[in-house]
Amino acid sequence: MSLDGKVALVTGAAAGIGEAITLAFARFGADVAVCDRDGDGLERVSHAVADLERRCVPGVLDVRDPDGVGEFVDRVAGDFEHVDVLVNNAGGTFQAAFLDLSANAQAALVAENFTSVADLIRRVVPLMPAGGAVINVTSVEAHRAGPGFAVYSAMKAALENLTKTLALELGDRGIRVNCIAPDLIPTPGVGDPDADPPLRRKGRADDVAGAAVFLASGLSEFVTGSTIHVDGGTWAAGGWHRQPDGTWHP
């Protein structure tokens, strides 16, 4: 389970799931490179990593900016020489009917949730030794309809499919590629969900971080092209809903 000697790059690391994954990696022994648009949050996370006596290379940037991403990855390569784990966590959306989306809004959603991930994988994989891991944070919406979030849902589905393909293409390099699909995790971006999952407790960002540590470590060295659903059972529930009396109905 140890991540001693490993270097992990985490996007969207200033808060929520990205912060939890970053700090979990540091607790298990990894040095980290972190990026986010939120400079204040990133500074706070960097100090927390330093308190855990691990090295941290921060970069304030928008993952949709290829030049900024390229400069950051070059700096990470210069400081660490290699990257063992890439966590593509940055992403975002907003609610709107598909027919109401402008072309610019659609392009922004595609860039943030898919194109930026593809760009980072292309840049980081050449720095990965055998045994490396790519972890793509998708969503339960990658596996079901997303009314009001059509483009976001489609891009998360595309990322899940890309993950499977890259698991095959990068297998000869000894690099594993997997997804984590969260749901009902309170984060600054979505607030505190009020739905009642089958497990009957609220999710936590640390629940996602635990799955990320597993996928980054030797415990998952035969796992690739897979998705771990960290959602309290909502994907398994499908269209079933718990009633006030505790029974389930479609």
N, C-alpha and C positions, 0 to 999 in steps of 0.2 A: 504493500500500500504506500510505501515511501515514495516521495517525489524528489528526494535528495539528488542534487546535481542536475536537475532538469530546469529548463527555461520555458516559461509559458507566456504567450502573448494573448491578452484578453482585450477585446474591443467592448465599448460601452461599459467601462469598468468603474465609472464614478458613483454609481448608486445601484440599488436593487440587486438583481440577479448577477450582474457583472461584478459588482463589489463583493458579493458573497463568494463567488467563484474565485476571485483574486485572493481574498484573504484565506480561503480554505487551501488553495494551492500553497500559499506561503506557510501556513501552519504545517503542511505536510512536507515542507522542505524545499519548495521550488523558488527560484528567482523569477521575477515577473517583469514583463513590459506591458504597459497599460495605456489605452488611449480613450478619449472621450471629448465631446464638445464642451463639457462642463469643467472648466479649469479649477474652480474652487473645490468641487467634489473630488476631482482627480488628485489634487494636492492632499486632501484629507486621507484618501485611500493610500497614497504613497507614504505618508507618515505612519499609517497603521502597519504597512508592510515593513517599514524600517523598524518599528517597535518589535516586530517578530524576528528581527535580525536577518532579514532577507534583502537582497538587492532589488531595486525597482527603477525602471526606466519609463518615465511618463511622457506622453505626447498629447497635447491639446490639439485636436483636429476633428474634422468631419470625415467620416469614412467614405462619403461620396466624392471627396476631393482626391483624385488619383495622385496628384503631385504631392499633396501632404502625406498621403499614405506611403508613397515611395520614399520620401525623405525619412519618415519615421522608421520604416523597415530597415533602411540603410543604417540608421543610427543604432537600432537594435542589433544588427549584424556586427557593427563595429564594436559595440560594448560586450556582447555575449558570444559572438562568432557562430552561434547556432540557435535554433528554436526547436524545442522538442514537442511542444503542444501549442496549437492555435485554437482559440475559442472565439468563434464568430457570434458574438452576442448582440452587438449593436443592431438596432432596428426600430421601427416605429410605424404608427398608423394613426388614422383618425376616422371617425364614422361619417360616412356619406354614401348615398345611393350611387350605384355605378354610373347611371346616366347623368348624374350631376357633377361628375369628376371632370375637371379640365384636363387638357393634354399635359400641362405642366405639373399638375398634381399627380397624375398617373406616373409621369416620368420620375418624379421625386420618390414615389413609393417603390417603383421598380429599382431605382438606384440604391436606395437605402437598404432594402430587404433582400435583394438578389445580386445586382451587379457589383456592389461593394464587396460582397462575400467572395464572389468569383475572383475579383481582382486581388484580394488579400491572399487567397489560396495560391494563386499563381506566383505571387511575390514571396510567400513564406515557405512553400514546399521545397524550393531549392536549398533552403537553409536547414532542412530537417534531416537528421540521420535516420537510419533504420530504427524502427521502434517508435517513430513519431506518431502523433495523433492529431487529427483535425476533429473538432467538436463544433457542430453547427447547432445553435439554439433556434429551433423553429417554433412551433405552436401547435396546440390541438387543432387549430384552424387549418393546418396542413392536411388534415385527415377528414375534414367535414366541410360543409358549406359555410360561408361567412357572409351572410346578408348584412349589408352596410359596411363591409370590409372586403369587398370582392377582390381588389387588386392585391391587397396585403395577403389574403388567404391564398390566392393563386401563386404569389411569389414564395410563400412558405411551402406550398406543395412542390413548386419547382425546385426549391432548395433541398427538400427531402429526396426528390428524384436524383438531383445532382450528387447528393451524398452517396446514394447507391452506386451510381456510375463511377464516381471517383474511388470508391472502395475497391472496384475492380481495376481501374487504371493505375492506381497507386500501390496496389498490392505487391507488385514486384519490387518496389522500393522498401517494403516492410512498413509502410505507413497505413494506419487504420483511419477510417473516416466514418463518423457516427453522428447521430442527432440526439438532442434532448428536446422533447416537446412538452413544455409546461402548460398548465392552466390553473386558474384560481390562485395565483401567487401574488400577494400584495406587493406592489412596487410603486415608486413615485409616479410612473407613467400611467398606471391603471387604477391606482387607489386600492382600497380594501374590498375585494369582491364579496357580495352578499349571498352568492349561491351556496347550496348545501351539497357538498360532494359525498359520494358513497362512504368515504372514510369518516365522515361526520366530524372533521376538524378542519381548521383553516390551514392552508398551505403556507410555507415559509420559503424565502429565498435560499436558506440553507438546505432545503430539501433538494433544490436544483443543484446546488454546489456539491452535495454528496454524490449525485450521479456523475457530475463532471470529474470529481476526483477518481471515481471508479474508472471512467473511460480514459483518463490520463495515465493511470497506473498500470502496473504489470498484471493486476487482477483481471484485466479485460483484454489481454494480449491476443485472444482468439475471437474477439468481437469486432466485426466491421460491417458496414453497410446496414446497421441497425438503428432503431429509434427507441429510446427509453422515454416512456410517457410518465412525466412527473405531474400528475393532475388529480390525485385523490380518487381516481376511478371514473372521471367524467367521460373519457373516450370510450371506455368499456360500457358505460351506461347508454351511449348512443342517444336515442330519442326517448329513453325512459326517464321519468321524473318521480322523485320521492314525494309522496303525499303527506299531509300533516299527521296521518295516523301511522306513518312509517312504511306503508306499502308502496309498491312501485306500479306505475301505469304508463303506457306509451302515450 
